[in-house]
Amino acid sequence: MPEIQYYDLRHVTGQVTHIDIDNGVVESAGTSFFNKAVIRVLSTTGWGVLQIDNFTPCSGKKFESLLDTACRLARITEEPVVLGDVPRGVLSVPPMREDPRDVSIEEKSSLLSEIEQAAIHPLVVNRRANFIEKIENVLFNDSSENEYSYEMCRSGFNVMAVASRNGNVQMGYEREHSIHGFNLRHQERLGKKSAEIAVALLDAGAAKAGKMRAVLDPELAGVFAHEAVGHASEGDLVNEGNSVLKGKTGQKIGNDNVTIVDDPGIHEFGFDPVDAEGVAVCRTEIIRKGVFNAFLHNRETLSSLGNGVAGHARAMPGEPPLVRMSNTFIEAGDSTEQEIFEECKNGIFLKGSRGGQVDPGRGIFQFNAEYGYLVKNGECTTMVRDVSLSGEILSTLHKIILCGNDRTMSPGYCGKGGQSVPVSDGAPHLLLYDAVVGGSGVD
């Protein structure tokens, strides 16, 4: 049998509570429990991974048998796997303002129903709200005698309203997620806002396509930071040749006012006290004042690629870790929101996000805004819908001519390699020149 050079065990237990309400009816509500572990063994031939449901902690010969099983699963690699030297340490998990385990599922359902009911409007034909909370107890140890444990709670809700009139159907969508415990109380305003946006979009005009100055709100600008820049900076994608940032270290790839950061240590929805390989987390400046500075790494990509720091390995319970973002954002600048619109003069203001697509290898993207407003003489005027932003990642970074002083973060989930992990992304308001805006309007 190949020699074991390193192993680690990540054992996660916990519970998930979910509630789904559709047009005033509680469709489902309940709590389930999970117990998952993953053992990774690095042998002379490569990684072996053993995934175990309902894991019972063990030691001695029984644990050695599990290591042997994982070792037999090792994939043969062309090049030997080398792990980079990394710092250790665990941050404190912020205390919960209210433990959701102290709130009955009946009360949670009632509070979520109040949010969903707040979306009632004569033109709203469909309403939906869902709530999910997940509590994880994480235990980790490895062959380097590194051990840690922590408990983490994440909870949040989404509310959606669909408005319809004469065959025109529009949607409003709001969400709120937190690492600070229970967060369903006094949130009816978001249900009302989802309905207001859906109804307003019924009267919105179609945006005209073309190149123009564009103001991005913090949510859409944060999506750009995450999707277009963050994924392209992940060390595994770079090693696979699937990143436009490969070979760009030290090069000027954006405007001087652009600094893009990933920081697992700040208390946003993507917070991790330590990464899934037992590595201390820290702030990584991917782009610093327009210059490409660092990749995001796990221990393996740090050794093979360099230029950056580890601490960016993340995983779902029972899954092997991947290089992932956490809290990714564009740093705030000096401009006020008013100054940004005054400098825009005539153009478009893009708000929110409804998804899109990005190819980090080719360096191109296309994102759909939730809606927008035409900007005339520095003022927001007509609301528009069905509007998008597209372009090349590198050229767009140079087109960011102003960064606001009002950075905010938006929570969500990011999928990669079949795994979905909690993240936040954000930015201040941004002003782009010659932005490529898509729309269906005509002159």
N, C-alpha and C positions, 0 to 999 in steps of 0.2 A: 504494500500500500504506500502511496506517496506520503512524504513527510509533511506534517502540519506545521506551517510557519506562523500562523495567526488564526485566532477565532474570536467571534463576538456573538453574544446572545442579547436580543432585544425582546422583552416580554411585555405585552400590553394587555391589560384587562380594563373593563369598564362597562359603561351602559350608554345606550342611545335612546332618546325619547323623541318621538315625532308626532305631529298633529297636522292633519290636512282638512281644510274647510273649503267646500265648493258651494257657492251661492247659498250661504247660510246653513248648510248641512255639514256636520262633522263626519267626514267620510272614513277617517281612521284616526286612532289615537292609541298610543301604547309605548311601552318601554321594553327594550331587549338588551341582553347582556352578551358580552363577548370576552373571549380569552384566546389570544393569539400570540405566537412566538415565531421568531425567525432566527435560525442559527446559520452563521456564515463561517466557512472554513476556507482559508487560503493555503493551498498546498503548493507543492513544486510544479504542479500542472495547471493551476488556475483556481478560480473560485468554485466552491461547492455550497449550495444553499439548500437548507432544510426548513420547510414551513410546517408549523404544527398548530392544530386547533386544540383547544382545551389542554393546554400545556400545564404540567405539574412540575414545579422546580425540583431539581434533583442534583445529585453530586456523585462523586466516586465513579464506579464502573458503569453505572447507568448513564451518566452524562458522557463519559468517554465513548460509550456505544453510540450515542447520538452524534458525537463528533466524527466517529468513524463512518456513520451513514452519510453525513454531509460530505465527507471527504470523497466517498465513492461517487458522489454526484458531480464532482468537479469537472468543469469543461476544460479541455486542453486548449491553451492559448499559444499563439505563435511566439509572442514575446513574454518573458517573465513579468509577473505583476509585482510592482514595487509600491509600497505605501510611504507617503511622505511623513516626515516628523511634524507633529502638530501639538499645539497647546491644549491643555485640559482645563476644565472648569465648568461650573454650572451656575447660571443666573437664578435669582429668586423669582418664583412665579408670583405675579401680583395678586393680592388678596381679592376675593370675590366680594362685591357689594351686597349680593344676596345669593345664597346657595340655592340653585334650582331644585335640589333634592328636598328642600323644605317647603316647596310649593306643590300642591296636589295637581294631578293631571286634569282634574275637573276645573280648577281655577285657571290653569294655563289655557285650557280650551275656551273658557269664558273670555279671558283677556284677548286671545287671538281673534275670537268672534267679534269683539268690539272693534278691532282694527279692520276686519273684513267688512263689517256693517257700515263703517265710516265711508266706504267706497260706494254706497248706494247713491244713485243718481238716475233721473228719468231716462237718460240716454245710455246708461251703462247696462249692458245685457248679460254680462258675465263677470263674476267676481271669484277670486281664488286667493287663499292665504295658506301658508304652511309655516310650521315652526319645527326646528330641530335643535336639540342640545346633545352634546357628546362629552362625556367625562372619561378621561383616560388616566390610568395609573401605569406609569412606565418604569420598568426596571431594566438596567443595562449592565453588562459586565463583559470584559474581554480578557484575552490571554496576557495583556500587559498590566493586569490587576487594576484596571480602570473600572470604577463602579459609580453608578448614580441612580437616583430614583426621584420621581416627582409626580404630582397630580396636576392635571390641566383640564379646565372646563371651557368649552366653547358653545355658545348658543346664539341663535338668531332666527329671524323670520323674513319672509317675502310676502308681498301683497301685490296682486295684479287686478286691474280693471280693464274691461274691454267695452268700448263704446261703439255704437252703430247708428247710422242714419242714412237712409236711402241707398243702402248697399255699400256705403263707406264704413269700413271697420278700422278702428285704431285702438292702441293699447297703451296703458300707463303702468309702470312697474316701479316699486320701491322696495328697499331692503335695509335691514339693520342687523349687524352681527357683532359679537363682543367676546372678549376673553375675560370680562370682569363679572361674570355670573349672569343671573336672570335679567332679561331686558325686554320683557313684554309690557311692562306697565307704562301707561300714559303715552302710547304711541299711535293713537287714533289719527293724528295729523298726517301720518304717512299713508294710511288708507284713503283719507280724503284727497291727499295730493295725487295719488295714483289715478283717481277718478277725474280730477281736474285736468290732468295732462291728457288723458284719453279723450275727454270731451273737447278740449282746446284743439287737439290735433284734427278733429273733424273739420274745422274751419281753416286749418293751416294750408298755405299754398305749397306748390312744388318748387323746390330749389332749382336754380339753373346751374348747369355744369360749367366748369372752366377753371382757369387759374385766377386766384384772387387772394387778398389778405384774409386770414382766418384767425379768429380768437378761439382757442380751445378751452373748455372749462376743465377744472381739476380732474374730473372723472375720465373724460376722453383722453386728456393728456397723460394721465396715469396709465391708461390702457396702452398707449403708445410706448411708454417707458417699459412696461412689463412685456408686452408681446413683441415689439419690434427690436428692443435693445436687450432686455433681460434674458430672453431665450437665446439670443445670439451670443450671449456671454457665458452660457453654461458649458463647463469644460468638456463634458462628454460629447456634446454636439460639435464643439470645436474640433475635438480629436477625430470625429467621424467625417470632418470636412464639410459640415452642414452649418457653417456660420460665416457671414460676411465680415465678421470682425477678426477672423484668423489672420495673423501676420500684421495686425494694425497697432501693436503695442508702441506707445510713444508717439503715434501719429495724430495729427490734428484732424478729427473727424466731425467736429461740430463747432458751433459758435462759442465764443469765450464764456458766455453766460450759462452754458449748459454743464451741469454736474448731475450725474445719475448714480444713485446709490442703492445697494441692497443691504438691509440691516435686520437680521433676525432678532436682535436684542431689544428693539423698541416695542413698547406695549401696544401694538396694533394686532389685527386679527391673525397675521402671519407669524406672530411671536413664537420662538422656540427658546427655552432656557439653555439648551445644549443640542447639538445636532444628532442625527440618528447613528453616527459612528462614534459617539462619545467625545466629539471635538468641541472645544469652546467656540462659541459664535462671536462674530464681531462685524463691525461696519466695513463694507467693501465699496469703495468708490470705483464703479465700472468706468465712468467717464469723469474726468476732473478738468473743469474749465475748458471743455471742448476737446481734450486730449484723451485718447483711449488709454486706460490705466491698468485694469485688472479683470481677469476672468473669475467666475465663481467655480469653486472646486469641491470635490470630495478628496479623500486621501490619495486615491489612485490617480486622478487627473492632475492633482497638484504635483505628484512625482513625475508624471510623463510630460506635462505641458508647462508647469511653472507659471510665473507671472500672475500672482493672485494669492488668495488664502483659502484654506479649507474651512470647514464649518458650515458648508452649504449642502450637506447630505440630509435628505428628508425621506420619510416613508410612512405609508399607511400601516396600521397594525398588522403584523404578520407578513409584511412585504419587505424585500430587500431595498436598501436606500438608493436613491438616485440624486444626481445633482439638481437642486431645485432652488427657485427663488423663495423669498419669504415676504418681506416688506420692501417693495421696490418703488422708488420715487425720484422725481426730478426736484432738486433743491430749489427753495424759494429764492427769488431775486429781490430787486429793490423797487420795482414798479408797482404802483397802485393799480387796482382794477380800472379806475377812471382813466389813468394815464394810458393803459393798454388800449382801451376803446378809442380814446382820442387819437392815438397813433395809428390805429387801424383805419380810421377815417371812413372808408367805404369798403365793405366786404361782407363777411358772414361770421356769426357766432355759433359754434357747434357745441351742443350740450349732451352729456350722457353717452351711453354705449349700448348698442344692440348687436355686439359681436362683430365678426369679420374674419379675415384670414391674413396670415403672414407666412412668408417663406424666408426664414433666417439665412438659408444658404444662398439664395439669389439676392437677398436684401431688399425685398419688396413687400408692401403691405396694403391692405384695404380694410378700413374700419367703418362701420355704420354708426352714425350718431343717432341718439334717440329722437332728437329734433334740433331745430336751430332757429336763429333770428337773423334777418338781414340787418346789416349795420350801415347806416347812412349818416354822414357827418358826425361820426363818433357815437351815435345813439342806436340802441336796439329798436327795430321797428317791427316789420311783419314776421310772424311765426311761419316757419317752413318745415316740411317733413320729407321723408325719403331722401336723406342727404348723407353723403359719405365723404371720407377723406382717404386718399390713396397716395402712393408715391414710393420713392426709394428711401430706405432707412438713412443712408449716409447723407444724401443731399438734403433730406428733411431736417436733420440735426443742424445743418448750417443755416437753415431758413428760420430758426427760432431766434427772433430778433429782440424779444422782450420776455422776461420771466417775472411774474407777479410776486408779491410778498405774502401770499395767502394760501400756502400749501395746505391741502386737506387730503385725507386718505379714504379710500373706498374698499370695503371688504369683499371677499369672494372666494372662489375655489379655482385651482389651476389643475388641469389634467396633463399627464405625461406618462408614457409607458404603462398605461392601464391604471395608474394611480391618480387619485385626486386629493390634493392637500389644501388647507386653508392658507390664503395669502391676503395681502393688502397691496394696493398700488395707489399712487397719488402724484400730485403735482400742484403747482400754482396755476393760475390762468396764464396761458402762453399766447404770444402773437407770432404767427408765421406769415412770411411773405411768399407770394407765388405758390400758395398751397393748391394742390390738385383736388378740387371739390367735385363730387359727383351728384347729379340730380336729374330729375325727369322734366324739369320746367323748360319752356321754350320762350324765345323772344316774341 
